[in-house]
Amino acid sequence: MGFRQGVLWIRISAPPIRGKANARLIEILADKLSIPKKGIRLLRGERSKDKLLEIEGLAEDEVFRALGS
C-alpha cells in the first residue's frame, strides 16, 4: 500500500469474482482508517482496477495521514 502521484495503490489478493476484491479493499481500508466498513462506499469502478471511494467520518487530511501519505 502506498501513494504514487497522489493515487493510493493497494495490492489485493482476493480474486475479482463476485465483488470479493472490492469487499476485501473495503475491509483493508476500514481497518487502516479505524472506521466501520459501512463508512466506505464504492462510487465508481466496480469492475475496474481504478476505483472511486467515498469515506465518511474523516477529513481528507486524516485519511491521507492514516494511510501513510
Distance bins in CASP14 RR format, pairs under 12 A and 6 or more apart:
PFRMAT RR
TARGET T0000
AUTHOR 0000-0000-0000
RMODE 2
METHOD distances of the structure
MODEL  1
1 7 0 0 0 0 0 1 0 0 0 0 0
1 8 1 0 0 1 0 0 0 0 0 0 0
1 9 1 0 0 1 0 0 0 0 0 0 0
1 10 1 0 1 0 0 0 0 0 0 0 0
1 11 1 0 0 1 0 0 0 0 0 0 0
1 12 0 0 0 0 0 1 0 0 0 0 0
1 25 0 0 0 0 0 1 0 0 0 0 0
1 28 1 0 0 1 0 0 0 0 0 0 0
1 29 0 0 0 0 1 0 0 0 0 0 0
1 31 0 0 0 0 0 1 0 0 0 0 0
1 32 1 0 0 1 0 0 0 0 0 0 0
1 33 0 0 0 0 0 1 0 0 0 0 0
1 66 0 0 0 0 0 1 0 0 0 0 0
1 67 1 0 0 1 0 0 0 0 0 0 0
1 68 0 0 0 0 1 0 0 0 0 0 0
1 69 0 0 0 0 0 1 0 0 0 0 0
2 8 1 0 0 1 0 0 0 0 0 0 0
2 9 1 0 1 0 0 0 0 0 0 0 0
2 10 1 0 0 1 0 0 0 0 0 0 0
2 11 0 0 0 0 1 0 0 0 0 0 0
2 28 0 0 0 0 0 1 0 0 0 0 0
2 32 0 0 0 0 0 1 0 0 0 0 0
2 64 0 0 0 0 0 1 0 0 0 0 0
2 67 1 0 0 1 0 0 0 0 0 0 0
2 68 1 0 0 1 0 0 0 0 0 0 0
2 69 1 0 0 1 0 0 0 0 0 0 0
3 9 1 0 0 1 0 0 0 0 0 0 0
3 10 0 0 0 0 0 1 0 0 0 0 0
3 63 0 0 0 0 0 1 0 0 0 0 0
3 64 1 0 0 1 0 0 0 0 0 0 0
3 65 0 0 0 0 0 1 0 0 0 0 0
3 67 1 0 0 1 0 0 0 0 0 0 0
3 68 1 0 0 1 0 0 0 0 0 0 0
3 69 1 0 1 0 0 0 0 0 0 0 0
4 10 0 0 0 0 0 1 0 0 0 0 0
4 69 0 0 0 0 0 1 0 0 0 0 0
5 69 0 0 0 0 0 1 0 0 0 0 0
6 60 0 0 0 0 0 1 0 0 0 0 0
6 64 0 0 0 0 1 0 0 0 0 0 0
6 67 0 0 0 0 0 1 0 0 0 0 0
6 68 0 0 0 0 0 1 0 0 0 0 0
6 69 1 0 0 1 0 0 0 0 0 0 0
7 49 0 0 0 0 0 1 0 0 0 0 0
7 50 0 0 0 0 1 0 0 0 0 0 0
7 51 0 0 0 0 0 1 0 0 0 0 0
7 52 0 0 0 0 0 1 0 0 0 0 0
7 53 0 0 0 0 0 1 0 0 0 0 0
7 64 0 0 0 0 0 1 0 0 0 0 0
7 67 0 0 0 0 0 1 0 0 0 0 0
7 69 0 0 0 0 0 1 0 0 0 0 0
8 25 0 0 0 0 0 1 0 0 0 0 0
8 28 0 0 0 0 0 1 0 0 0 0 0
8 29 0 0 0 0 1 0 0 0 0 0 0
8 32 0 0 0 0 0 1 0 0 0 0 0
8 33 0 0 0 0 0 1 0 0 0 0 0
8 50 0 0 0 0 0 1 0 0 0 0 0
8 51 0 0 0 0 1 0 0 0 0 0 0
8 52 0 0 0 0 0 1 0 0 0 0 0
8 53 0 0 0 0 1 0 0 0 0 0 0
8 55 0 0 0 0 0 1 0 0 0 0 0
8 63 0 0 0 0 1 0 0 0 0 0 0
8 64 0 0 0 0 1 0 0 0 0 0 0
8 66 0 0 0 0 0 1 0 0 0 0 0
8 67 1 0 0 1 0 0 0 0 0 0 0
8 68 0 0 0 0 1 0 0 0 0 0 0
8 69 0 0 0 0 1 0 0 0 0 0 0
9 25 0 0 0 0 0 1 0 0 0 0 0
9 49 0 0 0 0 1 0 0 0 0 0 0
9 50 0 0 0 0 0 1 0 0 0 0 0
9 51 0 0 0 0 0 1 0 0 0 0 0
9 67 0 0 0 0 0 1 0 0 0 0 0
9 69 0 0 0 0 0 1 0 0 0 0 0
10 21 0 0 0 0 0 1 0 0 0 0 0
10 22 0 0 0 0 0 1 0 0 0 0 0
10 24 0 0 0 0 1 0 0 0 0 0 0
10 25 1 0 0 1 0 0 0 0 0 0 0
10 26 0 0 0 0 0 1 0 0 0 0 0
10 27 0 0 0 0 0 1 0 0 0 0 0
10 28 1 0 0 1 0 0 0 0 0 0 0
10 29 1 0 0 1 0 0 0 0 0 0 0
10 31 0 0 0 0 0 1 0 0 0 0 0
10 32 0 0 0 0 1 0 0 0 0 0 0
10 49 0 0 0 0 0 1 0 0 0 0 0
10 50 0 0 0 0 0 1 0 0 0 0 0
10 51 0 0 0 0 1 0 0 0 0 0 0
10 53 0 0 0 0 0 1 0 0 0 0 0
10 67 0 0 0 0 1 0 0 0 0 0 0
11 21 0 0 0 0 0 1 0 0 0 0 0
11 24 0 0 0 0 0 1 0 0 0 0 0
11 25 0 0 0 0 0 1 0 0 0 0 0
11 28 0 0 0 0 1 0 0 0 0 0 0
11 49 0 0 0 0 0 1 0 0 0 0 0
12 19 0 0 0 0 0 1 0 0 0 0 0
12 20 0 0 0 0 1 0 0 0 0 0 0
12 21 1 0 1 0 0 0 0 0 0 0 0
12 22 0 0 0 0 1 0 0 0 0 0 0
12 23 0 0 0 0 1 0 0 0 0 0 0
12 24 1 0 1 0 0 0 0 0 0 0 0
12 25 1 0 1 0 0 0 0 0 0 0 0
12 26 0 0 0 0 0 1 0 0 0 0 0
12 27 0 0 0 0 1 0 0 0 0 0 0
12 28 1 0 0 1 0 0 0 0 0 0 0
12 29 0 0 0 0 0 1 0 0 0 0 0
12 49 0 0 0 0 1 0 0 0 0 0 0
12 51 0 0 0 0 0 1 0 0 0 0 0
13 20 0 0 0 0 1 0 0 0 0 0 0
13 21 0 0 0 0 1 0 0 0 0 0 0
13 24 1 0 0 1 0 0 0 0 0 0 0
13 25 0 0 0 0 0 1 0 0 0 0 0
13 27 0 0 0 0 0 1 0 0 0 0 0
13 28 0 0 0 0 0 1 0 0 0 0 0
14 20 1 0 1 0 0 0 0 0 0 0 0
14 21 1 0 1 0 0 0 0 0 0 0 0
14 22 0 0 0 0 1 0 0 0 0 0 0
14 23 1 0 0 1 0 0 0 0 0 0 0
14 24 1 1 0 0 0 0 0 0 0 0 0
14 25 0 0 0 0 1 0 0 0 0 0 0
14 26 0 0 0 0 0 1 0 0 0 0 0
14 27 0 0 0 0 1 0 0 0 0 0 0
14 28 0 0 0 0 1 0 0 0 0 0 0
15 21 1 0 0 1 0 0 0 0 0 0 0
15 22 0 0 0 0 0 1 0 0 0 0 0
15 23 0 0 0 0 0 1 0 0 0 0 0
15 24 0 0 0 0 1 0 0 0 0 0 0
16 22 0 0 0 0 1 0 0 0 0 0 0
16 23 0 0 0 0 0 1 0 0 0 0 0
16 24 0 0 0 0 1 0 0 0 0 0 0
16 25 0 0 0 0 0 1 0 0 0 0 0
16 45 0 0 0 0 0 1 0 0 0 0 0
16 46 0 0 0 0 0 1 0 0 0 0 0
16 47 1 0 0 1 0 0 0 0 0 0 0
16 48 0 0 0 0 1 0 0 0 0 0 0
16 49 0 0 0 0 1 0 0 0 0 0 0
16 51 0 0 0 0 0 1 0 0 0 0 0
17 23 0 0 0 0 0 1 0 0 0 0 0
17 24 0 0 0 0 0 1 0 0 0 0 0
17 47 0 0 0 0 0 1 0 0 0 0 0
18 24 0 0 0 0 0 1 0 0 0 0 0
18 46 0 0 0 0 0 1 0 0 0 0 0
18 47 0 0 0 0 0 1 0 0 0 0 0
19 25 0 0 0 0 1 0 0 0 0 0 0
19 26 0 0 0 0 0 1 0 0 0 0 0
19 27 0 0 0 0 0 1 0 0 0 0 0
19 42 0 0 0 0 1 0 0 0 0 0 0
19 45 0 0 0 0 0 1 0 0 0 0 0
19 46 1 0 0 1 0 0 0 0 0 0 0
19 47 0 0 0 0 1 0 0 0 0 0 0
19 51 0 0 0 0 0 1 0 0 0 0 0
20 26 0 0 0 0 0 1 0 0 0 0 0
20 27 0 0 0 0 0 1 0 0 0 0 0
21 27 0 0 0 0 0 1 0 0 0 0 0
21 28 0 0 0 0 0 1 0 0 0 0 0
21 42 0 0 0 0 0 1 0 0 0 0 0
21 45 0 0 0 0 0 1 0 0 0 0 0
21 46 0 0 0 0 0 1 0 0 0 0 0
21 47 0 0 0 0 1 0 0 0 0 0 0
21 48 0 0 0 0 0 1 0 0 0 0 0
21 49 0 0 0 0 1 0 0 0 0 0 0
21 51 0 0 0 0 1 0 0 0 0 0 0
22 28 0 0 0 0 0 1 0 0 0 0 0
22 29 0 0 0 0 0 1 0 0 0 0 0
22 37 0 0 0 0 0 1 0 0 0 0 0
22 40 0 0 0 0 0 1 0 0 0 0 0
22 41 0 0 0 0 0 1 0 0 0 0 0
22 42 1 0 1 0 0 0 0 0 0 0 0
22 43 0 0 0 0 0 1 0 0 0 0 0
22 44 0 0 0 0 0 1 0 0 0 0 0
22 45 0 0 0 0 1 0 0 0 0 0 0
22 46 1 0 0 1 0 0 0 0 0 0 0
22 47 0 0 0 0 1 0 0 0 0 0 0
22 48 0 0 0 0 0 1 0 0 0 0 0
22 49 0 0 0 0 0 1 0 0 0 0 0
22 51 1 0 0 1 0 0 0 0 0 0 0
22 52 0 0 0 0 0 1 0 0 0 0 0
22 53 0 0 0 0 1 0 0 0 0 0 0
23 29 0 0 0 0 0 1 0 0 0 0 0
23 30 0 0 0 0 0 1 0 0 0 0 0
23 37 0 0 0 0 1 0 0 0 0 0 0
23 40 0 0 0 0 0 1 0 0 0 0 0
23 42 0 0 0 0 1 0 0 0 0 0 0
23 46 0 0 0 0 0 1 0 0 0 0 0
24 30 0 0 0 0 0 1 0 0 0 0 0
24 31 0 0 0 0 0 1 0 0 0 0 0
24 37 0 0 0 0 0 1 0 0 0 0 0
24 40 0 0 0 0 0 1 0 0 0 0 0
25 31 0 0 0 0 0 1 0 0 0 0 0
25 32 0 0 0 0 0 1 0 0 0 0 0
25 37 0 0 0 0 0 1 0 0 0 0 0
25 40 0 0 0 0 1 0 0 0 0 0 0
25 41 0 0 0 0 0 1 0 0 0 0 0
25 42 0 0 0 0 1 0 0 0 0 0 0
25 45 0 0 0 0 0 1 0 0 0 0 0
25 46 0 0 0 0 0 1 0 0 0 0 0
25 49 0 0 0 0 0 1 0 0 0 0 0
25 50 0 0 0 0 0 1 0 0 0 0 0
25 51 1 0 0 1 0 0 0 0 0 0 0
25 52 0 0 0 0 0 1 0 0 0 0 0
25 53 0 0 0 0 1 0 0 0 0 0 0
25 55 0 0 0 0 0 1 0 0 0 0 0
26 32 0 0 0 0 0 1 0 0 0 0 0
26 33 0 0 0 0 0 1 0 0 0 0 0
26 35 0 0 0 0 0 1 0 0 0 0 0
26 36 0 0 0 0 0 1 0 0 0 0 0
26 37 1 0 1 0 0 0 0 0 0 0 0
26 38 0 0 0 0 1 0 0 0 0 0 0
26 39 0 0 0 0 1 0 0 0 0 0 0
26 40 1 0 1 0 0 0 0 0 0 0 0
26 41 0 0 0 0 1 0 0 0 0 0 0
26 42 1 0 0 1 0 0 0 0 0 0 0
26 46 0 0 0 0 0 1 0 0 0 0 0
26 51 0 0 0 0 1 0 0 0 0 0 0
26 53 1 0 0 1 0 0 0 0 0 0 0
26 54 0 0 0 0 0 1 0 0 0 0 0
26 55 0 0 0 0 0 1 0 0 0 0 0
27 33 0 0 0 0 0 1 0 0 0 0 0
27 35 0 0 0 0 0 1 0 0 0 0 0
27 36 0 0 0 0 0 1 0 0 0 0 0
27 37 1 0 0 1 0 0 0 0 0 0 0
27 38 0 0 0 0 0 1 0 0 0 0 0
27 40 0 0 0 0 1 0 0 0 0 0 0
28 37 0 0 0 0 0 1 0 0 0 0 0
28 40 0 0 0 0 1 0 0 0 0 0 0
28 53 0 0 0 0 0 1 0 0 0 0 0
28 66 0 0 0 0 0 1 0 0 0 0 0
28 67 0 0 0 0 0 1 0 0 0 0 0
29 35 0 0 0 0 1 0 0 0 0 0 0
29 36 0 0 0 0 0 1 0 0 0 0 0
29 37 0 0 0 0 1 0 0 0 0 0 0
29 39 0 0 0 0 1 0 0 0 0 0 0
29 40 1 0 1 0 0 0 0 0 0 0 0
29 41 0 0 0 0 0 1 0 0 0 0 0
29 42 0 0 0 0 0 1 0 0 0 0 0
29 51 0 0 0 0 0 1 0 0 0 0 0
29 53 1 0 0 1 0 0 0 0 0 0 0
29 54 0 0 0 0 0 1 0 0 0 0 0
29 55 1 0 0 1 0 0 0 0 0 0 0
29 56 0 0 0 0 0 1 0 0 0 0 0
29 58 0 0 0 0 0 1 0 0 0 0 0
29 63 0 0 0 0 1 0 0 0 0 0 0
29 66 0 0 0 0 1 0 0 0 0 0 0
29 67 1 0 0 1 0 0 0 0 0 0 0
30 36 1 0 0 1 0 0 0 0 0 0 0
30 37 1 0 1 0 0 0 0 0 0 0 0
30 38 0 0 0 0 1 0 0 0 0 0 0
30 39 1 0 0 1 0 0 0 0 0 0 0
30 40 1 0 1 0 0 0 0 0 0 0 0
30 41 0 0 0 0 0 1 0 0 0 0 0
30 53 0 0 0 0 0 1 0 0 0 0 0
30 55 0 0 0 0 1 0 0 0 0 0 0
30 56 0 0 0 0 0 1 0 0 0 0 0
30 57 0 0 0 0 0 1 0 0 0 0 0
30 58 0 0 0 0 0 1 0 0 0 0 0
30 63 0 0 0 0 0 1 0 0 0 0 0
30 66 0 0 0 0 0 1 0 0 0 0 0
30 67 0 0 0 0 0 1 0 0 0 0 0
31 37 0 0 0 0 1 0 0 0 0 0 0
31 40 0 0 0 0 0 1 0 0 0 0 0
31 66 0 0 0 0 0 1 0 0 0 0 0
31 67 0 0 0 0 0 1 0 0 0 0 0
32 40 0 0 0 0 0 1 0 0 0 0 0
32 55 0 0 0 0 0 1 0 0 0 0 0
32 58 0 0 0 0 0 1 0 0 0 0 0
32 62 0 0 0 0 0 1 0 0 0 0 0
32 63 0 0 0 0 1 0 0 0 0 0 0
32 64 0 0 0 0 0 1 0 0 0 0 0
32 65 0 0 0 0 0 1 0 0 0 0 0
32 66 1 0 1 0 0 0 0 0 0 0 0
32 67 1 0 0 1 0 0 0 0 0 0 0
32 68 0 0 0 0 1 0 0 0 0 0 0
32 69 0 0 0 0 0 1 0 0 0 0 0
33 39 0 0 0 0 1 0 0 0 0 0 0
33 40 1 0 0 1 0 0 0 0 0 0 0
33 53 0 0 0 0 0 1 0 0 0 0 0
33 55 1 0 0 1 0 0 0 0 0 0 0
33 56 0 0 0 0 0 1 0 0 0 0 0
33 57 0 0 0 0 1 0 0 0 0 0 0
33 58 1 0 0 1 0 0 0 0 0 0 0
33 59 0 0 0 0 0 1 0 0 0 0 0
33 62 0 0 0 0 1 0 0 0 0 0 0
33 63 1 0 0 1 0 0 0 0 0 0 0
33 64 0 0 0 0 0 1 0 0 0 0 0
33 65 0 0 0 0 0 1 0 0 0 0 0
33 66 1 0 1 0 0 0 0 0 0 0 0
33 67 1 0 0 1 0 0 0 0 0 0 0
33 68 0 0 0 0 0 1 0 0 0 0 0
34 40 0 0 0 0 0 1 0 0 0 0 0
34 55 0 0 0 0 0 1 0 0 0 0 0
34 57 0 0 0 0 0 1 0 0 0 0 0
34 58 0 0 0 0 1 0 0 0 0 0 0
34 62 0 0 0 0 0 1 0 0 0 0 0
34 63 0 0 0 0 0 1 0 0 0 0 0
34 65 0 0 0 0 0 1 0 0 0 0 0
34 66 1 0 0 1 0 0 0 0 0 0 0
34 67 0 0 0 0 0 1 0 0 0 0 0
35 41 0 0 0 0 0 1 0 0 0 0 0
35 53 0 0 0 0 0 1 0 0 0 0 0
35 54 0 0 0 0 0 1 0 0 0 0 0
35 55 1 0 0 1 0 0 0 0 0 0 0
35 56 1 0 0 1 0 0 0 0 0 0 0
35 57 1 0 0 1 0 0 0 0 0 0 0
35 58 1 0 0 1 0 0 0 0 0 0 0
35 62 0 0 0 0 0 1 0 0 0 0 0
35 63 0 0 0 0 1 0 0 0 0 0 0
35 66 0 0 0 0 1 0 0 0 0 0 0
36 55 0 0 0 0 0 1 0 0 0 0 0
36 56 0 0 0 0 1 0 0 0 0 0 0
36 57 0 0 0 0 0 1 0 0 0 0 0
36 58 0 0 0 0 0 1 0 0 0 0 0
37 53 0 0 0 0 0 1 0 0 0 0 0
37 55 0 0 0 0 0 1 0 0 0 0 0
37 56 0 0 0 0 0 1 0 0 0 0 0
38 54 0 0 0 0 0 1 0 0 0 0 0
38 55 0 0 0 0 0 1 0 0 0 0 0
38 56 0 0 0 0 1 0 0 0 0 0 0
38 57 0 0 0 0 0 1 0 0 0 0 0
39 53 0 0 0 0 1 0 0 0 0 0 0
39 54 0 0 0 0 1 0 0 0 0 0 0
39 55 1 0 0 1 0 0 0 0 0 0 0
39 56 1 0 1 0 0 0 0 0 0 0 0
39 57 1 0 0 1 0 0 0 0 0 0 0
39 58 0 0 0 0 1 0 0 0 0 0 0
39 63 0 0 0 0 0 1 0 0 0 0 0
40 51 0 0 0 0 0 1 0 0 0 0 0
40 52 0 0 0 0 0 1 0 0 0 0 0
40 53 1 0 1 0 0 0 0 0 0 0 0
40 54 1 0 0 1 0 0 0 0 0 0 0
40 55 1 0 1 0 0 0 0 0 0 0 0
40 56 1 0 0 1 0 0 0 0 0 0 0
40 57 0 0 0 0 0 1 0 0 0 0 0
40 58 0 0 0 0 0 1 0 0 0 0 0
40 63 0 0 0 0 0 1 0 0 0 0 0
41 51 0 0 0 0 0 1 0 0 0 0 0
41 52 0 0 0 0 1 0 0 0 0 0 0
41 53 1 0 0 1 0 0 0 0 0 0 0
41 54 1 0 1 0 0 0 0 0 0 0 0
41 55 0 0 0 0 1 0 0 0 0 0 0
41 56 1 0 0 1 0 0 0 0 0 0 0
41 57 0 0 0 0 0 1 0 0 0 0 0
42 48 0 0 0 0 0 1 0 0 0 0 0
42 50 0 0 0 0 0 1 0 0 0 0 0
42 51 1 0 0 1 0 0 0 0 0 0 0
42 52 1 0 0 1 0 0 0 0 0 0 0
42 53 1 0 1 0 0 0 0 0 0 0 0
42 54 0 0 0 0 1 0 0 0 0 0 0
42 55 0 0 0 0 0 1 0 0 0 0 0
43 50 0 0 0 0 0 1 0 0 0 0 0
43 51 0 0 0 0 1 0 0 0 0 0 0
43 52 1 0 1 0 0 0 0 0 0 0 0
43 53 1 0 0 1 0 0 0 0 0 0 0
43 54 1 0 1 0 0 0 0 0 0 0 0
43 55 0 0 0 0 0 1 0 0 0 0 0
43 56 0 0 0 0 0 1 0 0 0 0 0
44 50 0 0 0 0 1 0 0 0 0 0 0
44 51 1 0 0 1 0 0 0 0 0 0 0
44 52 1 0 1 0 0 0 0 0 0 0 0
44 53 0 0 0 0 1 0 0 0 0 0 0
44 54 0 0 0 0 1 0 0 0 0 0 0
45 51 1 0 1 0 0 0 0 0 0 0 0
45 52 1 0 0 1 0 0 0 0 0 0 0
45 53 0 0 0 0 1 0 0 0 0 0 0
46 52 0 0 0 0 0 1 0 0 0 0 0
46 53 0 0 0 0 0 1 0 0 0 0 0
53 63 0 0 0 0 1 0 0 0 0 0 0
53 67 0 0 0 0 0 1 0 0 0 0 0
54 60 0 0 0 0 0 1 0 0 0 0 0
54 63 0 0 0 0 0 1 0 0 0 0 0
55 62 0 0 0 0 1 0 0 0 0 0 0
55 63 1 0 1 0 0 0 0 0 0 0 0
55 64 0 0 0 0 0 1 0 0 0 0 0
55 66 0 0 0 0 1 0 0 0 0 0 0
55 67 0 0 0 0 0 1 0 0 0 0 0
56 62 0 0 0 0 0 1 0 0 0 0 0
56 63 0 0 0 0 0 1 0 0 0 0 0
57 63 0 0 0 0 1 0 0 0 0 0 0
57 66 0 0 0 0 0 1 0 0 0 0 0
58 64 0 0 0 0 1 0 0 0 0 0 0
58 65 0 0 0 0 1 0 0 0 0 0 0
58 66 1 0 0 1 0 0 0 0 0 0 0
58 67 0 0 0 0 0 1 0 0 0 0 0
59 65 0 0 0 0 1 0 0 0 0 0 0
59 66 0 0 0 0 0 1 0 0 0 0 0
60 66 0 0 0 0 0 1 0 0 0 0 0
60 67 0 0 0 0 0 1 0 0 0 0 0
60 69 0 0 0 0 0 1 0 0 0 0 0
61 67 0 0 0 0 0 1 0 0 0 0 0
61 68 0 0 0 0 0 1 0 0 0 0 0
61 69 0 0 0 0 1 0 0 0 0 0 0
62 68 0 0 0 0 0 1 0 0 0 0 0
62 69 0 0 0 0 0 1 0 0 0 0 0
63 69 0 0 0 0 1 0 0 0 0 0 0
END
